[in-house]
């Protein structure tokens, strides 16, 4: 799993460098033709769910290792380049026709996990992650079929304290 590089823009006053990573990858989803997506807000200690960092993941491979992952901790954005390759194909970073499935916060649910059938050998994963000092502050990411008519399957608007998930009707959440 490799770290994803980005250009940094810093301040003359010593503020942490901020930058945006905007990448698209084509990831193998064969032979199972399914992908899993998960996102979690930053959870405080003392709740029903164990405290932990906010994070987002996309998994397409049979071994359930993350193909794309980031947390709200420094230098955590990673892409598994043994499963995913860079792509120049376009994927819109908006929900389009996908219905809002759920919005989670530290006070409501805390996380969302979904499983989506792809019926194709590859999916496109596009993410735009805004970083401050190497720590993800907000992100948009979308998954669609890597075919000529590539139907959208998932779109997430992510921040450490609020996540909105838009999923295709074929996806199930748990």
DACOR-V293667 format. One record per backbone hydrogen bond with DSSP energy under -1.0 kcal/mol. CO is the residue of the C=O (numbers start at 1). NH is the residue of the N-H. E is the energy in kcal/mol with one decimal. If there is no record, write none. Layout:
co=CO nh=NH e=E
co=CO nh=NH e=E
//
This chain:
co=2 nh=79 e=-2.4
co=9 nh=18 e=-2.6
co=11 nh=14 e=-1.3
co=17 nh=133 e=-4.2
co=18 nh=9 e=-2.1
co=19 nh=131 e=-3.4
co=21 nh=129 e=-2.7
co=23 nh=127 e=-2.6
co=24 nh=87 e=-2.4
co=25 nh=125 e=-3.1
co=26 nh=85 e=-2.3
co=27 nh=123 e=-2.5
co=29 nh=33 e=-2.9
co=33 nh=118 e=-2.7
co=33 nh=119 e=-1.0
co=35 nh=116 e=-2.9
co=36 nh=59 e=-3.0
co=37 nh=114 e=-3.1
co=38 nh=57 e=-2.9
co=39 nh=112 e=-2.6
co=40 nh=55 e=-2.2
co=43 nh=52 e=-1.1
co=52 nh=43 e=-2.0
co=54 nh=72 e=-2.0
co=55 nh=40 e=-2.7
co=56 nh=70 e=-1.8
co=57 nh=38 e=-2.2
co=58 nh=67 e=-2.7
co=58 nh=68 e=-1.7
co=59 nh=36 e=-3.0
co=61 nh=64 e=-1.3
co=67 nh=80 e=-2.6
co=68 nh=58 e=-2.1
co=69 nh=78 e=-2.8
co=70 nh=56 e=-2.2
co=71 nh=73 e=-1.2
co=77 nh=4 e=-1.2
co=78 nh=69 e=-2.2
co=79 nh=2 e=-2.5
co=79 nh=81 e=-1.1
co=80 nh=83 e=-1.2
co=80 nh=84 e=-2.4
co=83 nh=28 e=-1.8
co=85 nh=26 e=-3.0
co=92 nh=94 e=-1.0
co=95 nh=98 e=-2.4
co=99 nh=167 e=-1.3
co=102 nh=165 e=-3.0
co=104 nh=163 e=-2.3
co=105 nh=110 e=-1.0
co=108 nh=105 e=-1.8
co=108 nh=110 e=-2.5
co=110 nh=41 e=-2.6
co=112 nh=39 e=-2.4
co=113 nh=174 e=-2.1
co=114 nh=37 e=-2.3
co=115 nh=172 e=-2.5
co=116 nh=35 e=-2.2
co=121 nh=29 e=-3.4
co=122 nh=146 e=-2.0
co=123 nh=27 e=-3.4
co=124 nh=144 e=-2.0
co=125 nh=25 e=-2.6
co=126 nh=142 e=-2.6
co=127 nh=23 e=-2.2
co=128 nh=140 e=-1.9
co=129 nh=21 e=-2.7
co=130 nh=137 e=-3.5
co=130 nh=138 e=-1.1
co=131 nh=19 e=-1.9
co=132 nh=135 e=-1.5
co=134 nh=75 e=-1.9
co=135 nh=132 e=-2.1
co=138 nh=130 e=-2.8
co=139 nh=158 e=-3.1
co=140 nh=128 e=-2.7
co=141 nh=156 e=-2.8
co=142 nh=126 e=-2.5
co=143 nh=153 e=-3.0
co=143 nh=154 e=-1.9
co=144 nh=124 e=-3.3
co=145 nh=147 e=-1.3
co=147 nh=150 e=-1.2
co=151 nh=145 e=-2.2
co=153 nh=168 e=-2.5
co=154 nh=143 e=-2.6
co=155 nh=166 e=-3.0
co=156 nh=141 e=-2.0
co=157 nh=164 e=-2.5
co=158 nh=139 e=-2.5
co=159 nh=162 e=-1.0
co=160 nh=42 e=-3.8
co=162 nh=159 e=-1.0
co=163 nh=104 e=-2.7
co=164 nh=157 e=-2.5
co=165 nh=101 e=-3.1
co=165 nh=102 e=-1.6
co=166 nh=155 e=-2.4
co=168 nh=171 e=-1.8
co=172 nh=115 e=-2.7
//
